[in-house]
Amino acid sequence: MPEEIYLVVRWAVVPAHAEEEPPREVRNGCLWLAENALPLSSLTDSRVVLDVQYRLSFKLARSPAAAET
C-alpha cells in the first residue's frame, strides 16, 4: 500500500502531467487524491497547518517519526 501511495503522489505532483490522463496503474489513486486533497490556499489557515504538522509526525505504520526528521 505505501508503494501505491508513493507512485500516485509521484505522478500527480509533476506539473507536466496536469493536462494528461493518469496511467491505468495510478488512475484510482489520482481520482481519490483529486477529490480529497485540500487546495494549497488552505495552508493560510493555521489550524490546517497544525493538523498537517501533526500528521507528518507519524510514519505510515502509525508509529512516531523521528523528532529530527
Secondary structure, DSSP 4 states (H G I P E B T S, - for coil): -HHHHHHHHHHHT-GGGTTSPPPGGGHHHHHHHHHHPPPGGGGGSHHHHHHHHHHHTB-TTSSBPPTT-
